[in-house]
Amino acid sequence: MRSSFVLGVIFLLLANTVLAVGIRGQNLRVLVDYVPGGRAEFEYSAIANAGFTQDYDLRVVAGDLQEHVMVEPLKILQLPDGGKGPFKAIIDFPPELSTPGIHPIEIFVEETMVRGSGGDHAATANIGAKVAAVAQIMVRVLYPLKKLVVSLGLSNGDVHQQIPLSANVENWGKTNFANVWADFTILDQNNTKIETLRSNMVPLATLEAKTLNSLIDAVKYEPGEYKVNAIIHGDETSEEANGSFRIGQQTVEILEATATFKNSTINQFNIKLKNQWNKELANVYAVVRIGPSEVQTPTVMLKAWEERVLTGYWDTTGFDIGKHDAYIVVHYLEKTSTAKVTVEIIPGLEAQTEKPISTATPYIFGLLGIVAILIILNAVLIFKLRKHQ
């Protein structure tokens, strides 16, 4: 059991990098309504990416619909690498299905060969696992009376704008709603209520979907993040939904900067910035003036709401030991943000360094390190089990 747990962890870690089998279809997560005694068919293809020819098993996990779902065929034989193996899922709905809501069905395509357990196409080892892909069919059973299903649609915006609020509502019941509307309560990060806005009012028939709308006048708000508590009313019933949005402004905030430096050497001068706008900013750079010297960072692009460290280099040769005033000017668009910080030159201080940020390599090496540790743990467990046999 412990060995299986280790294997599970390994393959969860590798799930984003190992895609040995896939499923192709018109929609791999489809919503279908229950029809008493009816039939629904869905066509798919298994896509092999194993690097060699092998067989694939098909199986279904369907909860209380398990006996009513089948796949054809049950096995795809001798599928070459890059090949497509067509199959279909068939649902024969029972005459009655009393539990309302969503009944999920999952169709799995699995490799028949265990990877990593030895064999012609796997590295010899004591551990192994099968790779699988899955498609989902969500069967919706209507509620006997009225049922609101709600999701919020919230947008970020800027000060001096009107920001839309919306609630997407559906009636999953067999009875129509005469009136549906929403009350949107806006709160700050301390959960202090700012205001409540009411949406338009609409009728909602069974299986109908509509959008309830309102507008925030951002002129009355400071930049920052806000919470939304929405109560959606439908005749005598109600549902609650929560979300958040941000109000920004076209500015770059200076969050922090390096404070201590080694004397008589070249030091990194790091400045942490945040884009407070809901759009990207190009050509952003910083200039730092310390006495007669000037430090300039490279020019970068800041994504919406992004925090990023810009790095310049300051040669402290000729500067006195002790504290100095540093004036930071960040340039973007045709604007600037400024800050004054106190920096200190300390004799003998180890020079501060910061490794470049990588989007791929550290993840891969870190992942391989974790996998190696788990494999060692697994081998130790197997050794102990054999020793006690």
ZASESE-421604 format. One line per 5 residues: number of its first residue (from 1); their letters; for each residue x, y, z of C-alpha. Coordinates in steps of 0.001 Angstrom, whole numbers. Each point is the difference from the previous one (the first is absolute). Layout:
<rs>
NUM	A	X:Y:Z ~ ...
</rs>
This chain:
<rs>
1	MRSSF	0:0:0 ~ 2861:2389:859 ~ 1663:-810:-3301 ~ -3233:869:-1852 ~ -195:3302:1859
6	VLGVI	3532:923:-1071 ~ -840:-881:-3579 ~ -3103:2144:120 ~ 1996:2996:1168 ~ 2582:-495:-2744
11	FLLLA	-2545:-96:-2772 ~ -1917:2957:1374 ~ 3250:1971:-131 ~ 659:-1128:-3541 ~ -3559:493:-1226
16	NTVLA	853:3266:-1727 ~ 3004:-1404:-1846 ~ -1070:-3538:-944 ~ -2835:-139:-2536 ~ 236:-3559:-1268
21	VGIRG	-3689:-301:-938 ~ -2719:2516:-736 ~ -3655:179:-973 ~ -1414:2046:-2816 ~ -3673:785:-441
26	QNLRV	-2389:2830:-779 ~ -209:818:3709 ~ 1957:-1794:2716 ~ -2199:1424:2776 ~ -3568:84:-1220
31	LVDYV	-3278:736:1817 ~ -2982:-2122:-1061 ~ -3541:-44:1385 ~ -1529:-3190:1319 ~ -2736:-1405:-2248
36	PGGRA	-1983:-2842:1627 ~ 478:-3134:-2084 ~ 2016:1934:-2583 ~ 3401:-645:-1528 ~ 3052:2247:-541
41	EFEYS	3150:-853:-1961 ~ 3383:1750:-2 ~ 2867:-627:-2411 ~ 3668:303:973 ~ 3464:-1019:-1136
46	AIANA	2875:-1260:2122 ~ 3229:1751:-1031 ~ 3174:-2014:623 ~ 3204:1755:969 ~ 1872:-2834:1679
51	GFTQD	2894:-217:-2459 ~ -900:-3571:-983 ~ -2989:-2179:-952 ~ -2131:-1400:2800 ~ -3549:-818:1158
56	YDLRV	-2367:2239:1956 ~ -2850:-889:2377 ~ -3193:2033:281 ~ -2033:179:3181 ~ -2830:2062:1484
61	VAGDL	-584:1458:3465 ~ -3610:1200:185 ~ -1350:-221:3553 ~ -3697:-814:34 ~ 25:-85:-3823
66	QEHVM	2717:-2666:-125 ~ -2311:-2731:-1313 ~ -1368:2303:-2685 ~ 3251:1071:-1696 ~ 2185:-2032:-2335
71	VEPLK	2929:632:-2313 ~ 619:-1628:-3368 ~ 2493:-1564:-396 ~ 1288:-916:3469 ~ 3588:-248:-1279
76	ILQLP	1963:1722:-2762 ~ 2632:-2387:-1345 ~ 3395:683:-1546 ~ -320:3785:-163 ~ 3258:1432:-1427
81	DGGKG	1676:3112:1340 ~ -1897:3024:-1327 ~ -2939:-2167:-1049 ~ -3705:604:658 ~ -2305:-2666:1403
86	PFKAI	-3705:895:-379 ~ -2471:-1039:2691 ~ -3403:1083:1263 ~ -1790:344:3323 ~ -3678:-930:134
91	IDFPP	-2431:975:2773 ~ -3321:-1858:225 ~ -1859:2123:2539 ~ -2133:-1866:2546 ~ -3769:732:142
96	ELSTP	511:1792:3324 ~ 2884:1932:1571 ~ -1298:1710:3089 ~ 3089:1809:1362 ~ 114:3523:-1504
101	GIHPI	3213:1785:-951 ~ 3122:-1146:-1844 ~ 874:-3685:-460 ~ 3586:-182:-1308 ~ 1190:-2700:-2381
106	EIFVE	3718:-502:-646 ~ 1373:-1978:-2951 ~ 3618:-1111:416 ~ 2464:-1089:-2687 ~ 2888:-1868:1676
111	ETMVR	3233:-1516:-1187 ~ 47:-3762:459 ~ 3725:-65:786 ~ 1370:1125:3345 ~ 2746:2579:-526
116	GSGGD	3191:-332:2011 ~ -606:-3650:964 ~ 2373:-1534:-2526 ~ -714:-1218:-3510 ~ 854:835:-3565
121	HAATA	-1001:3662:169 ~ 542:921:3649 ~ 3008:547:2193 ~ 529:-2960:2324 ~ -1031:927:3543
126	NIGAK	-2069:-1204:2930 ~ -2698:2622:-474 ~ -2448:823:-2758 ~ -3328:1559:-899 ~ -2402:279:-2903
131	VAAVA	-659:3253:-1824 ~ -3635:934:-683 ~ -2131:2753:-1553 ~ -3579:849:904 ~ -3098:1570:-1533
136	QIMVR	-3009:1143:2026 ~ -3736:-45:-661 ~ -2086:1956:2503 ~ -3603:-1250:113 ~ -2395:2641:1320
141	VLYPL	-3177:-1071:1775 ~ -2490:2828:536 ~ -1286:903:3452 ~ -3716:-610:551 ~ -851:3675:625
146	KKLVV	2306:3037:-384 ~ 3780:26:208 ~ 2367:2917:-567 ~ 3562:-783:-1132 ~ 2219:3077:243
151	SLGLS	3472:1155:-1020 ~ 1472:3500:217 ~ 1573:1916:-2842 ~ 2342:2619:1464 ~ 2421:2265:-1833
156	NGDVH	2973:2023:1135 ~ 30:3686:-814 ~ 1632:3336:699 ~ -891:3031:2033 ~ -2303:2458:-1763
161	QQIPL	-1701:-2857:-1858 ~ -3283:-1825:263 ~ 707:-3662:704 ~ -2632:-2604:-955 ~ -1343:-2553:2478
166	SANVE	-1922:-3015:-1229 ~ -1529:-3223:1251 ~ -676:-2836:-2425 ~ -3155:-1858:1057 ~ -1619:-3209:-1232
171	NWGKT	-3211:-1716:1020 ~ 679:-3710:581 ~ -3531:-568:1257 ~ -3198:-1139:-1722 ~ -1892:3142:1065
176	NFANV	473:3520:-1417 ~ 1121:2996:2053 ~ -2168:3105:-265 ~ 2786:2341:1156 ~ 3739:-421:553
181	WADFT	2358:2803:1111 ~ 3293:485:1837 ~ 1245:2176:2850 ~ 3767:570:-271 ~ 1632:1079:3277
186	ILDQN	3490:1494:-384 ~ 2445:-384:2893 ~ 3589:1100:531 ~ 2781:-2346:1129 ~ -1029:568:3626
191	NTKIE	-3534:-1235:-856 ~ -1401:3480:530 ~ -3096:534:-2105 ~ 326:2798:-2557 ~ -3302:-207:-1862
196	TLRSN	-2659:-2383:-1356 ~ -1023:160:-3662 ~ -3145:-1591:-1428 ~ -124:-1584:-3446 ~ -2726:-96:-2598
201	MVPLA	-2947:-2365:593 ~ -866:-2760:-2513 ~ -2295:-3032:-306 ~ 1771:-3346:-323 ~ -1584:-3034:-1631
206	TLEAK	1092:-3572:603 ~ 3442:-709:-1561 ~ 304:3681:-923 ~ 3210:1966:639 ~ 224:3789:388
211	TLNSL	2384:2645:1324 ~ -744:2474:2797 ~ 1990:3236:-263 ~ 1024:3014:2033 ~ 2754:2629:-102
216	IDAVK	2578:1191:2534 ~ 904:3679:-166 ~ 3719:-310:694 ~ 344:3767:462 ~ -1090:-572:3618
221	YEPGE	2618:-2719:612 ~ 3684:2:824 ~ 2303:-2314:-1965 ~ 140:-3472:1514 ~ -1731:-3375:233
226	YKVNA	-3658:-332:958 ~ -2346:-2860:840 ~ -3478:-624:-1355 ~ -2738:-1837:1867 ~ -2905:-624:-2347
231	IIHGD	-3444:-1158:1101 ~ -2043:-1171:-2994 ~ -3727:18:708 ~ -2463:-2141:-1913 ~ -3605:382:1160
236	ETSEE	15:-1652:3449 ~ 3526:-1523:-304 ~ 3523:1456:-2 ~ 3597:-1050:-674 ~ 3294:1569:1064
241	ANGSF	3222:465:-1964 ~ 3290:1717:830 ~ 2865:1432:-1984 ~ 2475:2853:-200 ~ 1261:2659:-2388
246	RIGQQ	2737:2620:-99 ~ -40:3709:-722 ~ 3289:1227:-1344 ~ 1578:3162:-1264 ~ 2615:699:-2622
251	TVEIL	2932:64:2366 ~ 3000:-2059:1102 ~ 482:-320:3742 ~ 3490:-255:1482 ~ -329:-2709:2643
256	EATAT	3555:-347:1338 ~ 3674:320:-842 ~ 3340:-1413:1128 ~ 1064:1705:3218 ~ 3552:-1181:775
261	FKNST	3097:-152:-2192 ~ 3627:-1089:230 ~ 2630:2725:-171 ~ 2413:513:-2906 ~ -1602:-2500:-2384
266	INQFN	-2797:-380:-2529 ~ -3311:-984:1624 ~ -3368:-1000:-1327 ~ -2626:2681:591 ~ -3396:-1725:-60
271	IKLKN	-3264:1908:-239 ~ -3316:-1815:405 ~ -2863:1518:-2019 ~ -3692:-689:-442 ~ -2155:914:-2980
276	QWNKE	-3212:1396:1500 ~ -1738:58:-3384 ~ -2289:-2639:-1499 ~ 2009:109:-3230 ~ 3637:-683:-798
281	LANVY	2549:2784:47 ~ 2879:-4:-2485 ~ 3361:1757:236 ~ 218:109:3784 ~ 3386:772:1546
286	AVVRI	1444:1626:3114 ~ 2759:2537:578 ~ 1593:355:3449 ~ 2090:3026:980 ~ 2323:-294:2997
291	GPSEV	2225:3031:408 ~ 1981:432:-3230 ~ -749:-3527:-1305 ~ -2906:-1286:-2044 ~ -1332:-3555:-265
296	QTPTV	-2309:-1041:-2820 ~ -1884:-3297:-379 ~ -878:-1763:-3250 ~ -3329:793:-1653 ~ -2758:-2571:563
301	MLKAW	-3686:-600:-633 ~ -2282:-355:3027 ~ -3122:-2107:-379 ~ -3267:1145:1564 ~ 359:27:3822
306	EERVL	3458:-1580:-271 ~ 2652:354:2681 ~ 3565:-148:-1286 ~ 3547:733:1138 ~ 2155:2263:-2189
311	TGYWD	3754:-201:519 ~ 2679:2603:-563 ~ 3620:111:1232 ~ 1542:2541:2351 ~ 3746:422:419
316	TTGFD	567:1160:3581 ~ 3665:815:-640 ~ 721:3486:1324 ~ -3103:183:2188 ~ 315:422:3753
321	IGKHD	-989:-2784:2382 ~ -3443:720:1436 ~ -3416:1172:-1160 ~ -866:1799:-3232 ~ -3199:1260:-1595
326	AYIVV	-1079:-1745:-3208 ~ -2595:1510:-2331 ~ -1887:-2515:-2170 ~ -1849:1094:-3135 ~ -2019:-2629:-1913
331	HYLEK	-856:911:-3606 ~ -3048:-1420:-1858 ~ -2180:1371:-2787 ~ 500:3754:438 ~ -182:-208:3790
336	TSTAK	2332:-542:2918 ~ -247:-1379:3525 ~ 2526:1178:2576 ~ 1224:-1100:3399 ~ 2748:961:2418
341	VTVEI	1736:-2801:1919 ~ 2920:-127:2386 ~ 2812:-2375:-964 ~ 2957:-985:2163 ~ 3529:-963:-1006
346	IPGLE	1414:-2544:2444 ~ 3690:-1031:14 ~ 628:-3685:-676 ~ -3623:-795:-753 ~ -424:-2954:-2339
351	AQTEK	-1167:1216:-3380 ~ -3666:-731:-542 ~ -877:-2133:-2994 ~ -3229:-1220:-1521 ~ -279:-2826:-2508
356	PISTA	-1998:609:-3189 ~ -3553:-1277:34 ~ -614:-2893:-2437 ~ -3405:-1211:-1123 ~ 1077:-3541:-872
361	TPYIF	3405:-1333:1039 ~ -290:270:3821 ~ -3396:-1700:-175 ~ 1386:-2914:-1975 ~ 3055:-487:2234
366	GLLGI	-2083:404:3146 ~ -2523:-2502:-1343 ~ 2687:-2532:-864 ~ 1451:403:3484 ~ -3353:-707:1627
371	VAILI	-567:-3020:-2257 ~ 3452:-1370:869 ~ -717:312:3735 ~ -3353:-1756:-391 ~ 1582:-2839:-1983
376	ILNAV	2600:-504:2747 ~ -2716:-48:2663 ~ -1936:-2530:-2044 ~ 3073:-2259:-339 ~ 598:144:3765
381	LIFKL	-3620:-974:687 ~ 197:-2949:-2404 ~ 3302:-1145:1591 ~ -1541:58:3485 ~ -3091:-1893:-1172
386	RKHQ	2160:-2720:-1620 ~ 2182:-211:3090 ~ -2989:-808:2205 ~ -1424:-2592:-2374
</rs>
